[in-house]
Amino acid sequence: MKAVAISVLVLVAVLGQVTVASLFPISGGEADLLLVTLLLLSVFAGPRAVLIALPIAAIMLGFVSDRAPGLLLLAYLPLPPFALYLDESPLPLNHYARTALTCFGVGIWLRLVLALGAVAQGADMAAAALVRDVMLPGAFLDFALLTVAYIACRFIGWTGRGMTLQRSGW
């Protein structure tokens, strides 16, 4: 039942990214619903769920959008290792701050990879406009969406988990 719920959640996030996210841009940036969904999935369902859902979600998003699935996979790939690094780092941050920092870092990386992919296909490279009009507004929208969703999940009573995988035997 849990796998079906996670699959439906990822599918709704992919479809929402393609249909709804472009309706609410700020400047030139839009929220990345799939990033926020995968991050919340890693926080509340655990790292194993996001390690399975991330490549499937990136490939699904590639098939329903105009972006290459391999490029999207490279863009979303740093999410689990960066979240694990922040989870195990000695920084005195609470769970939400680590989650928000992961969202910001991976969101900037995601937009940078997608921009480099667009430049490789012949788009104009304007670094100042990219940062001012796409990266920062997109990161702000991701942060706002993450905050609302995180508060809602905590209000329901869900507690966040660490990103360390449990050791298991054969």
N, C-alpha and C positions, 0 to 999 in steps of 0.2 A: 504494500500500500504506500509505503514511504517513497519507493522508487517511482511509482506512478505520479504521486504528487509533485515530486521534484521534476519529473519529465514534463508535466503540464506547466509548471511554473517557468521552466526554461523556454518552452515553446511559446508561452504568452509573452515572455520578455523579448524573445526574438521578433515575434510579430509586432509587438508594441514598439520596438526600436525602428522597425521599417515603416510603420504606419503613423504612430502617435508622436514619437519624439521630434519629428521634423515640423510638427505644428506649433511647437513652443520654443523657438530659438531665442537666445539673447545674443545680440550682435550677430556673429556668424557661428556661434557654438550652440550645440544642442546636448541635452543630457544623454548619457549612455546607459540606457535601462538594463542592458545585458551585463555591463560591468557591475552595476549596483546589485543586480540580482545574484550574480556569481559571488560577489563579496559577501552579501548577506547569507548566501548558501554556505560559504566557507565558515562564517562566524557561527551560525546557528545549527547547521547540519553536520559540520565537521569537514576536515580536509579531504577525506576519501570521496565524499559526494561531489565536491568541486573538481577533483582530479578526474573524475569520470565525466562530469557534465561539461567542463570547459572545452575540450576539443569538439565534442558533439555540437555544442552551442555555436562555437565559432564557425564550424563548417555549415551548419544550418543557416546562420546569418549570411554567410557568403553566397549560399545558393538562392536566398530570397532577396538579396540586395545586389548592387552593381559592383561590389568589392570582391577581390579574390579571396577564396577561403584560406589559402596558405598565408596570405598577408594578415588576415584577421586572427589566425591561429598564432602567428608571431606577435601580434599586438596584445592579445590577452594572456599569452604564456607566462609573463612575469608575476601574475597574481599570486599563485600559491607560494613560490619561493620568497617573494617580498613580504608576504604576510607572515610566513614562518620566521624570516629574519627579524622582523619587528616584534614578533611574539617572544622570541628568545633573546632579544637584545636587552642590555642592562638599563635602557632608558626608563626613567620613572614615569611611564605613561599608563593611564588606565585603559581598559578594553576598548572603549569608544574612541579614544584618541589614537590608538594603534590602528583601528579600523578606518578612521578618517584619513590618517596619514597614508595608509595603503591605498585608499581610494584616490587620493590626490596624486600619489606617485605613479600608480598604474594608469590613471586617467591621462596624465601628461605623456607618459610613454606611448599609450595607445594612440593619442592624437598625433604624436610625432611620427610614429611608424606609418600611420595612414597618410600623413602629409608627404612623407618621403616616397611612399608608393604613388601618390598623385604626381609628384615632381618627376618620378621615373617614367611616368606615362606622358609627360610633356606639359604639366601645369607650371605656372609661373612661381618662382620661389621668392616670396617676400617674407622674410623672417619676422620682422617687426609686426606686420599685419597678422601673421599666423599666430603669434603669441598674444597680441592684443585682441584680435577678433575671434579666434577659435579656441585656443588652449585655455586661457584664463576664464572666459565665460563658460566654457564646457566644464571645466573643473569646478567652478562655482555651482553650476546646476547639478553636477554629480554629488557634490557635498550636501547641497540642500535636500536632494532626493534621498540620499543616504541617511541624513539626520532624521527626516520624517519617518522613513521606513524602520530605522533602528529604534526610535522611540516607540513606534507602534508595536514592534516585536517585543520590546522590553515590557511594555504595558500589558501585553497578553500574558507575560510571565515566562517567556523563553529566556534562558541564560546563555551567554556566549561561551563558546568552547575555545580551547587553544588549537593551534595549527599543527601540533606534533602528532604524527601518526603513531598509533599503538603498535608495539611489536607483537608479532604473532608467530606461532610455531608452524611447522609443516603439518 
